[in-house]
Amino acid sequence: MLTYRPEIDGLRTLAVVSVLLYHAELFIGRQQFFSGGYLGVDVFFVISGFLITGILLKELQQTGRISIARFYERRARRLLPALLVVIIASLPLAWHFLLPSELINYAWSVLSSQLFGSNIFWHYSLQEYGAQSALLKPFLHTWSLAVEEQYYIVFPILLGLLFRYFRRYLLLVIAAGIVISLEFSVWMTTRDSSFSFYMLPSRFWELLAGAALAIVMSQSATNLSNSSTFLSRLAPGLGIVMIVWAIVYIDFESRHPGYITLIPVLGTLLVIAYAHKDDVVTQILSSRVFVGVGLISYSLYLWHYPVFAFGRIADSTPTWHDKLQWFVFTFLLSILTYFLLEKPFRDRNKVALRTFLSVIIAATVLVTALLGYWVFKEGLSDRLPPIIQKALKSDRTDRFATEFGAYLVQYQIENVFLLGDSHAAILEPEIRKVLPSTTQVHDLTKGGCPFLPNFDRLDRGVESAKKCTSEYQTSRLQTLRDHPPSLVIVASRLPLYFSGKTFLNSEHQAMGGAVEEQASKYEFRHSTAPTESREQLTGDMMQAFKQGIEALAQYGHSVVLIYPVPEVGENVPAELNKLLQGVELVDVAATLTESPITTSYRDYQHRSKESFAVLDEIKTKKIYRVYPHQWLCNDKVQGLCMTHDDMEVYYTDDNHLSAFQRSILLDEVAKELIGRARLEQISVP
């Protein structure tokens, strides 16, 4: 059973190529090639479960025990040398391209990957509101290595105990584990899809499926692959069809892991169990090309994600030609890594254990020390051009919302409420800078959670709300109902929620980009009367927002409505950092003037149409309106919205205003409030 099986390397090729094609995001029109390519990881899980269990069973049958130390030595020799080289190669790119917060995130992700805990890190870090696209995280892919290694902490001990004390029931216990883990994954995917995707309990069954096959084949009196039954002749072809169908047709919105994952898992089991030399599928998988790629599949998997991620960071609108270069570069690096590192380090005769440990420990210590220093120095912001450093600071002392502060003092405002998502939350630091001792500021904000009474926000593909619930919306209203008349500032990224799609910058597209419009990672649902069509849902959301604001005015509050901030579609400081690489300080202003990052005012109008409509419909008293586009758009250049000038950057990312602009916004709020107050005084007879 443990003789070399070339067709398994061929299966690895199918798995790794599907993952690479999926992460490359190759589109024709709006159709993505290999929309289920991520399922290649599940094929890897089954193969790993099968092979490792076969090795452990052979050791148990020969010696009656498992040498845990030897087992982990083999795993370390297999995984660590290539992983550390990829990490070390990525360090200068991270230092060069990443903003401080991104560099800190990168550092923690690498540290977690060294400890094989990156699945836990990514589950929690990607849940943060405003988290950067997963495709820009160079070590996100190491989550699957973490799952496997966590499995191998548990499984050898479990297998050894079962083999010694419950050998007769070994297969039965493994089968029970498969069923329990599978059912858990089905249940968890509908409640917390991120936990289900990244965590071992939902993936345990896939590795156990491979283990179960290894046990069956070790106990079988006949070789399944040599059987002349109709099933044995049909199985390899059926298995490969199942895998390919899953890779081509299942998309990421499917409830995975779960019952849908049975298709590639069972397909993999059929190929492994029934492959035989006279079968066409086996012959193809055993061909030199398939085997050759399969042999370097681990290096391919390790290299592809950092190469693709930094490629996207360097150019946020890569072309097909760019992606072809990524593939070529990835394959070249993988071939070199396999022959220069993987093969030698896996051979005890070429690299002694003491040498291996010395090299691995030294490299790990050096990498850890450097990453720790980056975290300690808060992402090394000093390496960035001064204008970008200034934009990323939230504690600036050279620009205050002085007019807003004067308004709070003059009119003796006792309470200021911030209501909405992060577009409202980011105003709090600027308010506190000018907050009189007699005024309190209250935070009723939550990232990704606009003020929408009776609506739940769900992660896509999940059936229950977690953070932004209708109960939370009710508590917001109740808090404001219980307070005396106050100043309420309402701000949210309404165009995103009403459209359900991210913003595409046509100005960037016009320069050769080819980015596809993406659905928002959130979806909203009425708590008592769910709607089906997008148009009806948008209408219901607009009505809920309007009624909620009108209720606040009826409670006696003065409500300031912040109209939509123009979205950019790209991280402004990151793009400017790339633009200014190598530019002398004296030439920065000229470069920013000659090559500005802008968005189309027409796009902004189209994108914000529903938002303006519902905000304009609110006609009750004590409603005040502030329009950020009035000073961000059509100011320096007609028809364009600016994201910076030659002195200041206006955004901290692709949609949140910088501290400089937040102070301007609050002063505009004060002007609107004071101006209306004066008009009301004049109009009194």
C-alpha positions in Angstrom: 0.0 0.0 0.0 2.9 2.4 0.7 4.7 1.8 -2.6 5.0 5.0 -4.7 1.7 6.0 -6.3 2.5 8.5 -9.2 -1.2 9.1 -9.8 -1.4 10.7 -6.3 1.2 13.2 -7.4 -1.0 13.7 -10.4 -4.0 14.5 -8.1 -1.8 17.0 -6.3 -1.2 18.7 -9.6 -5.0 19.0 -10.2 -5.4 20.3 -6.7 -2.7 22.9 -6.8 -3.3 24.2 -10.3 -7.0 24.7 -9.5 -6.0 26.7 -6.4 -3.6 28.8 -8.4 -6.1 29.5 -11.1 -8.8 30.4 -8.6 -6.5 32.9 -6.7 -5.4 34.4 -10.0 -9.1 35.4 -10.6 -9.2 34.9 -14.4 -12.4 36.3 -15.9 -14.0 36.4 -19.3 -16.6 39.0 -19.0 -18.2 38.4 -15.6 -17.5 34.6 -15.5 -14.6 33.5 -13.4 -12.6 30.4 -14.5 -12.5 27.6 -11.9 -14.9 29.3 -9.5 -14.5 26.3 -7.3 -10.7 26.1 -7.5 -10.5 26.7 -3.8 -11.7 23.1 -3.4 -8.2 22.0 -4.4 -7.4 22.4 -0.7 -10.0 19.8 0.2 -8.3 17.4 -2.3 -5.0 18.0 -0.5 -6.7 17.3 2.9 -7.9 13.9 1.7 -4.5 13.0 0.1 -2.7 14.0 3.3 -5.1 12.0 5.5 -4.6 8.9 3.3 -0.8 9.1 3.0 0.0 10.0 6.6 -2.4 7.4 8.0 -0.8 4.7 5.7 2.7 5.6 7.1 1.5 5.5 10.7 -0.4 2.2 10.2 2.7 0.6 8.8 4.7 1.7 11.8 2.1 0.4 14.2 1.9 -2.9 12.4 5.7 -3.3 12.5 6.5 -2.0 15.9 3.2 -1.7 17.8 3.8 2.0 18.5 4.3 5.4 16.8 7.5 7.4 17.3 6.0 10.8 17.8 9.5 12.4 17.7 10.3 10.8 14.3 6.9 11.7 13.0 7.3 15.4 13.8 10.8 15.4 12.4 9.5 14.2 9.1 6.8 16.8 9.2 9.3 19.6 10.0 11.7 18.5 7.3 8.8 18.5 4.8 7.3 21.9 5.8 9.7 24.3 7.5 12.6 24.8 5.1 10.5 26.0 2.2 8.1 27.9 4.4 11.0 29.9 6.0 12.5 30.7 2.6 9.2 32.0 1.3 8.9 34.1 4.5 12.4 35.5 4.2 11.9 36.4 0.5 8.7 38.3 1.3 10.2 40.5 4.1 11.7 43.2 1.8 8.6 43.4 -0.3 6.4 43.8 2.9 8.8 46.6 4.1 8.6 48.3 0.7 4.9 48.1 -0.1 2.9 47.9 3.1 1.4 50.7 5.1 2.1 50.6 8.9 -1.2 48.8 9.9 -0.7 46.4 7.0 2.9 45.7 8.0 1.8 44.9 11.6 -0.9 42.6 10.3 1.6 40.9 8.0 4.1 40.4 10.9 1.4 38.7 13.0 0.3 36.6 10.1 3.9 35.3 9.5 4.4 34.7 13.2 1.2 32.7 13.4 2.2 30.7 10.4 5.5 29.7 12.1 3.4 28.4 15.0 0.9 26.7 12.7 -1.9 28.8 14.1 -2.6 31.0 11.2 -6.1 29.6 10.6 -7.0 31.0 14.0 -5.4 34.3 13.2 -7.1 34.7 9.9 -10.5 33.7 11.2 -10.4 36.6 13.7 -8.5 39.2 11.8 -10.6 39.0 8.7 -13.7 39.5 10.7 -12.6 43.1 11.6 -14.6 45.7 9.8 -12.8 47.3 7.0 -10.3 44.4 6.8 -8.2 44.5 3.6 -9.1 42.2 0.8 -8.0 38.6 1.5 -6.2 38.6 -1.9 -3.8 41.2 -0.5 -2.8 39.1 2.5 0.5 37.4 1.5 0.3 34.5 4.0 -3.4 33.9 4.1 -3.0 30.6 2.4 -1.0 29.1 5.3 -4.3 28.6 7.1 -4.6 25.1 5.5 -1.1 24.2 6.7 -2.2 25.1 10.2 -5.3 22.9 9.9 -3.2 19.9 8.8 -0.6 20.4 11.6 -3.3 20.8 14.2 -4.8 17.6 13.0 -1.5 15.8 13.2 -1.1 16.9 16.8 -4.2 15.0 17.7 -4.4 12.2 15.2 -1.2 10.1 15.8 -2.0 9.9 19.5 -5.6 9.0 18.8 -4.6 6.4 16.2 -2.0 4.8 18.5 -4.6 4.5 21.3 -7.3 3.1 19.1 -4.8 0.6 17.5 -3.7 -0.6 20.9 -6.9 -0.9 22.8 -9.8 -0.8 20.3 -8.3 -2.2 17.1 -11.5 -4.1 16.2 -13.5 -0.8 16.3 -10.8 1.4 14.6 -12.7 1.9 11.4 -16.0 2.4 13.2 -14.6 5.2 15.4 -13.0 6.9 12.4 -16.4 6.7 10.6 -18.2 8.2 13.6 -15.6 11.0 13.6 -16.3 11.7 9.9 -20.1 11.9 10.5 -19.8 14.1 13.6 -17.3 16.5 12.0 -19.3 16.7 8.7 -22.5 17.4 10.5 -20.8 20.1 12.6 -19.4 21.7 9.4 -22.9 21.8 7.9 -24.4 23.4 11.1 -21.5 25.8 11.6 -21.3 27.0 8.0 -24.8 28.5 8.3 -24.0 30.2 11.5 -20.4 31.3 11.3 -19.0 30.6 7.8 -15.6 32.0 8.7 -15.1 29.7 11.7 -16.3 26.7 9.6 -14.0 27.5 6.7 -10.8 28.1 8.8 -11.1 25.9 11.8 -10.1 22.2 12.3 -13.5 20.9 13.7 -15.2 21.6 10.4 -12.3 20.2 8.4 -11.5 17.1 10.5 -13.8 14.9 8.5 -11.9 15.5 5.2 -8.6 14.3 6.6 -10.4 11.5 8.4 -11.9 10.4 5.1 -8.4 9.8 3.7 -7.5 8.1 6.9 -10.5 5.8 6.6 -9.6 4.8 3.1 -6.0 4.0 4.3 -7.4 1.8 7.0 -9.8 0.0 4.6 -7.0 -0.7 2.1 -4.7 -1.9 4.9 -7.4 -4.3 6.1 -8.7 -5.4 2.7 -7.9 -8.9 1.7 -7.9 -7.8 -2.0 -6.5 -4.8 -3.7 -9.4 -2.6 -4.7 -7.6 -1.3 -7.7 -7.1 -4.8 -9.1 -10.7 -5.6 -8.9 -12.4 -6.3 -12.2 -15.8 -5.2 -11.1 -17.8 -2.6 -13.0 -17.3 -0.2 -10.1 -13.5 -0.5 -10.2 -13.5 0.3 -13.9 -15.9 3.2 -13.6 -14.6 4.7 -10.3 -11.4 6.6 -11.4 -13.2 8.3 -14.2 -16.2 9.1 -12.0 -13.9 10.4 -9.3 -12.0 12.8 -11.7 -15.3 14.0 -13.1 -16.6 14.8 -9.6 -13.4 16.7 -8.8 -13.3 18.7 -12.1 -17.0 19.5 -11.9 -16.7 20.8 -8.4 -13.7 23.0 -9.4 -15.4 24.4 -12.4 -19.0 24.9 -11.2 -19.1 25.3 -7.4 -18.6 28.9 -6.4 -17.5 30.5 -3.1 -21.1 31.4 -2.2 -21.9 27.6 -1.8 -22.3 26.3 1.7 -18.8 25.0 2.1 -17.5 23.1 4.0 -20.7 21.0 4.2 -22.5 18.5 2.1 -21.4 20.2 -1.1 -17.8 19.4 -0.1 -18.6 15.7 -0.3 -18.3 15.9 -4.1 -14.6 16.6 -4.4 -13.8 14.5 -1.3 -15.6 11.4 -2.6 -14.1 12.0 -6.0 -10.6 12.0 -4.5 -11.3 8.9 -2.6 -12.6 7.1 -5.7 -9.4 8.0 -7.7 -7.1 6.9 -4.9 -9.0 3.7 -4.1 -9.5 2.4 -7.6 -6.6 3.8 -9.7 -4.9 1.0 -11.7 -2.3 1.0 -14.4 -4.7 0.1 -17.2 -7.1 2.9 -16.5 -6.9 6.0 -18.7 -7.4 8.4 -15.8 -4.6 6.8 -13.9 -2.3 6.9 -16.9 -2.9 10.6 -17.4 -2.4 11.4 -13.7 0.8 9.3 -13.8 2.2 11.1 -16.8 5.5 12.9 -16.5 3.9 16.4 -16.6 1.3 15.7 -13.9 3.8 13.9 -11.7 6.4 16.7 -12.2 4.0 19.4 -11.2 2.7 17.3 -8.3 6.3 16.9 -6.9 6.6 20.7 -6.6 3.0 21.2 -5.5 4.0 22.2 -1.9 6.4 24.8 -3.2 3.8 26.0 -5.7 1.3 26.4 -3.0 3.7 28.2 -0.7 5.0 30.7 -3.4 1.8 31.5 -5.3 -0.1 33.5 -2.7 2.8 35.9 -1.8 3.6 36.3 -5.5 0.0 37.0 -6.4 -0.6 39.2 -3.3 2.4 41.4 -3.8 1.6 41.5 -7.5 -1.8 43.0 -6.7 -0.4 45.3 -4.1 2.1 46.7 -6.7 -0.6 47.0 -9.3 -4.2 46.9 -8.2 -5.5 46.4 -11.7 -3.4 43.5 -13.1 -3.9 42.4 -16.7 -3.9 38.8 -18.0 -0.3 39.4 -19.1 0.6 40.4 -15.5 -1.0 37.2 -14.2 0.8 35.1 -16.7 4.1 36.5 -15.4 3.0 35.6 -11.9 2.5 32.0 -12.9 5.9 31.8 -14.6 7.6 33.4 -11.7 5.8 31.1 -9.2 6.8 28.0 -11.2 10.4 29.0 -11.5 10.7 29.7 -7.7 9.0 26.4 -6.9 11.3 24.3 -9.1 14.3 25.9 -7.4 12.9 25.5 -4.0 12.1 21.8 -4.6 15.5 20.8 -5.8 17.6 23.1 -3.6 15.6 22.9 -0.4 12.8 20.4 -0.2 14.7 17.3 -1.5 18.0 17.8 0.4 16.3 18.8 3.7 14.0 15.8 3.6 17.0 13.4 3.3 18.6 12.6 6.6 21.7 11.4 4.8 22.2 14.8 3.2 21.2 17.0 6.1 21.8 15.6 9.6 19.2 16.3 12.3 21.6 18.6 14.2 22.3 20.7 11.1 18.6 20.8 10.2 17.6 22.0 13.7 20.4 24.6 13.8 19.4 26.1 10.5 15.7 26.1 11.3 16.1 27.5 14.8 18.5 30.3 13.6 16.3 31.3 10.7 13.1 31.3 12.9 14.8 33.4 15.7 16.0 36.0 13.1 12.7 36.2 11.4 10.8 36.4 14.7 13.1 39.1 16.1 12.7 41.3 12.9 8.9 40.9 12.9 8.7 41.7 16.6 10.7 44.8 16.0 8.3 45.9 13.2 5.4 45.4 15.5 7.1 47.2 18.4 7.9 50.2 16.1 4.2 50.3 15.1 4.8 49.4 11.4 7.8 51.7 10.8 5.8 54.7 9.7 9.0 56.7 9.4 9.9 54.9 6.1 6.9 56.6 4.4 6.8 60.0 2.7 5.9 62.7 5.2 2.6 63.5 3.5 1.4 59.9 3.9 2.6 59.7 7.5 0.6 62.8 8.3 -2.6 61.4 6.6 -2.4 58.2 8.7 -2.1 60.0 12.0 -5.3 60.2 14.1 -3.9 62.4 16.7 -2.8 65.4 14.6 -2.4 68.7 16.4 -2.1 71.0 13.4 -5.8 71.0 12.4 -8.7 71.1 14.8 -12.4 71.4 14.3 -12.3 74.8 16.0 -15.6 76.1 14.6 -17.4 72.9 15.8 -15.9 73.3 19.3 -17.0 77.0 19.4 -20.5 75.9 18.4 -20.7 73.4 21.3 -19.6 76.1 23.8 -21.8 78.9 22.4 -25.0 76.8 22.3 -24.1 74.8 25.5 -24.6 71.5 23.9 -24.7 68.8 26.6 -24.8 65.6 24.5 -23.5 64.7 21.1 -24.5 61.3 19.7 -22.7 59.6 16.8 -25.0 57.3 14.9 -24.2 55.0 12.0 -21.2 52.9 10.9 -17.5 53.7 10.9 -18.1 56.9 8.8 -19.7 58.3 12.0 -17.3 56.5 14.4 -14.2 58.1 13.0 -15.5 61.6 13.9 -15.2 60.9 17.7 -11.4 61.6 18.0 -11.8 64.9 16.3 -14.8 65.8 18.5 -12.9 65.0 21.6 -10.1 67.3 20.7 -12.5 70.3 20.9 -15.0 68.9 23.4 -16.0 71.3 26.2 -16.0 69.9 29.8 -19.7 70.4 29.9 -20.4 68.2 26.8 -20.5 64.4 26.5 -20.1 62.4 23.3 -21.9 59.1 22.9 -20.9 56.4 20.5 -23.9 54.6 18.8 -21.8 53.3 15.9 -20.6 49.9 14.7 -18.5 49.1 11.7 -20.6 48.1 8.7 -23.8 48.8 10.7 -25.8 51.7 9.3 -28.9 53.0 11.2 -31.5 50.7 9.7 -34.3 49.9 12.3 -35.7 46.4 12.1 -32.9 45.2 9.8 -30.3 42.5 10.5 -26.9 42.4 8.8 -25.7 39.0 7.8 -22.5 37.8 6.4 -23.1 36.3 3.0 -24.2 32.7 3.1 -24.9 32.8 6.8 -28.4 32.5 8.2 -28.1 34.4 11.5 -27.0 37.9 12.3 -24.1 38.3 14.9 -23.1 41.9 15.4 -25.5 44.2 13.6 -28.9 42.9 14.6 -32.4 44.3 14.7 -32.1 44.1 18.5 -29.1 46.4 18.3 -30.9 48.8 16.1 -33.8 48.9 18.6 -31.4 49.6 21.4 -30.0 52.5 19.5 -33.5 54.0 19.1 -34.3 53.3 22.8 -31.1 55.1 23.9 -32.0 58.2 21.9 -35.6 58.0 23.0 -34.5 58.0 26.7 -32.2 61.1 26.3 -33.3 64.7 26.4 -33.0 66.6 23.0 -29.4 66.4 21.9 -27.3 66.8 18.8 -27.2 63.6 16.7 -24.7 63.2 13.8 -25.7 60.5 11.4 -23.1 59.2 8.8 -22.9 55.9 6.9 -21.6 54.5 3.7 -25.1 54.3 2.4 -24.3 53.7 -1.3 -22.5 50.4 -0.4 -25.5 49.1 1.5 -28.2 50.3 -0.9 -26.4 48.9 -3.9 -25.0 45.8 -2.3 -21.8 46.2 -4.3 -18.4 47.7 -3.9 -17.3 50.8 -5.8 -15.4 50.7 -9.1 -13.2 53.7 -9.9 -13.8 54.3 -13.6 -10.9 56.8 -13.6 -8.6 53.9 -12.6 -10.3 51.5 -15.0 -9.7 54.0 -17.8 -5.9 53.6 -17.2 -6.0 50.0 -18.1 -7.5 48.3 -15.1 -9.7 45.2 -15.3 -11.3 44.9 -11.9 -14.7 43.1 -11.6 -17.4 44.6 -9.5 -17.7 42.7 -6.3 -20.7 42.0 -4.1 -20.5 43.4 -0.5 -19.5 40.8 2.1 -22.7 41.8 4.0 -26.3 41.5 3.1 -29.3 43.0 4.9 -32.6 41.4 5.8 -35.7 42.7 7.3 -36.3 41.0 10.7 -40.0 40.3 10.1 -40.6 40.6 6.4 -37.7 39.5 4.3 -37.6 40.7 0.7 -36.4 38.9 -2.3 -35.5 41.3 -5.2 -32.6 43.7 -4.9 -34.8 46.6 -5.9 -37.4 45.8 -3.2 -34.7 45.3 -0.6 -33.2 48.6 -1.4 -36.6 50.3 -1.2 -37.3 48.7 2.2 -33.9 49.8 3.5 -34.4 53.4 2.3 -37.8 53.5 4.0 -36.5 52.1 7.3 -33.7 54.7 7.3 -36.1 57.5 6.6 -38.6 56.5 9.3 -35.8 56.0 11.8 -34.4 59.5 11.2 -37.9 61.0 11.4 -38.4 59.3 14.7 -35.3 60.9 16.1 -36.6 64.4 15.1 -39.9 63.6 16.8 -38.0 62.8 20.0 -36.7 66.4 19.8 -33.2 65.8 18.7 -31.3 68.0 16.2 -30.2 65.6 13.5 -27.2 66.3 11.2 -27.3 64.1 8.1 -23.8 63.7 6.5 -24.4 62.9 2.8 -22.2 60.2 1.2 -18.4 60.7 1.2 -17.1 60.0 -2.4 -15.7 56.5 -2.5 -12.3 56.0 -4.2 -12.2 52.3 -5.0 -8.5 52.0 -4.0 -6.5 52.7 -0.9 -5.3 56.2 -1.4 -2.3 56.3 1.0 -1.1 52.9 -0.5 -1.4 54.1 -4.0 0.4 57.4 -3.2 3.1 55.4 -1.5 3.7 53.5 -4.7 3.6 56.7 -6.7 6.1 58.4 -4.5 8.6 55.6 -4.3 12.0 57.1 -5.3 10.7 60.6 -5.7 12.8 63.3 -4.0 11.2 65.3 -1.3 11.4 68.5 -3.3 9.6 66.8 -6.2 6.7 65.4 -4.1 4.3 68.3 -4.6 4.9 68.4 -8.3 4.3 64.6 -8.6 1.1 64.8 -6.6 -0.2 67.6 -8.8 0.8 66.0 -12.1 -0.5 62.4 -11.2 -3.5 62.9 -8.9 -5.7 60.0 -7.7 -9.3 61.1 -8.6 -12.8 59.7 -9.0 -15.5 60.7 -11.5 -18.1 63.0 -10.1 -20.6 61.4 -12.5 -19.8 58.0 -11.0 -20.3 59.5 -7.5 -23.7 60.9 -8.6 -24.8 57.6 -10.1 -23.6 55.6 -7.1 -25.2 57.9 -4.6 -28.5 58.4 -6.3 -30.6 56.4 -3.9 -28.8 57.8 -0.9 -29.5 61.4 -1.9 -33.1 60.5 -2.7 -33.8 59.2 0.8 -31.9 61.9 2.6 -33.6 64.6 0.6 -37.0 63.1 1.4 -36.6 63.7 5.1 -38.4 67.0 5.6 -39.1 67.1 9.3 -37.9 70.0 11.5 -34.4 70.0 13.1 -32.8 68.2 10.2 -29.5 69.7 9.1 -27.5 68.6 6.0 -23.8 68.5 5.2 -22.5 67.6 1.7 -18.8 66.4 1.7 -18.8 66.4 -2.1 -19.2 70.2 -2.2 -15.6 70.6 -1.2 -14.2 67.3 -2.4 -15.6 67.4 -5.9 -15.6 70.0 -8.7 -13.3 72.2 -6.8 -9.9 72.0 -8.4 -11.0 70.1 -11.5 -14.5 70.1 -12.9 -16.1 66.7 -13.1 -13.6 65.1 -10.7 -13.5 64.3 -6.9 -10.0 64.8 -5.4 -8.4 62.5 -2.9 -5.4 64.7 -2.1 -3.7 67.9 -2.9 0.0 68.7 -2.8 0.0 69.1 1.0 -2.7 66.8 2.4 -4.1 63.4 1.8 -7.9 63.3 2.2 -8.4 59.6 2.9 -7.0 57.0 5.2 -8.0 54.1 2.9 -10.6 53.9 0.0 -13.6 55.5 1.8 -12.7 57.0 5.2 -11.7 60.6 5.5 -8.3 61.5 7.1 -8.1 63.5 10.3 -7.5 66.7 8.3 -10.8 66.2 6.4 -12.7 65.0 9.4 -11.9 68.4 11.1 -13.1 70.2 8.0 -16.3 68.1 8.0 -17.1 68.9 11.6 -16.5 72.6 10.9 -19.0 72.4 8.0 -21.4 70.8 10.5 -21.0 73.8 12.8 -21.5 76.2 9.9 -24.7 74.5 9.0 -26.0 74.5 12.6 -25.0 78.1 13.3 -26.3 79.4 10.0 -29.7 77.8 10.5 -29.8 79.1 14.0 -29.2 82.6 12.8 -31.8 82.3 10.1 -34.4 81.0 12.6 -33.6 84.0 14.9 -34.0 86.5 12.0 -37.3 84.9 11.0 -38.8 85.3 14.5 -41.2 88.4 14.4 
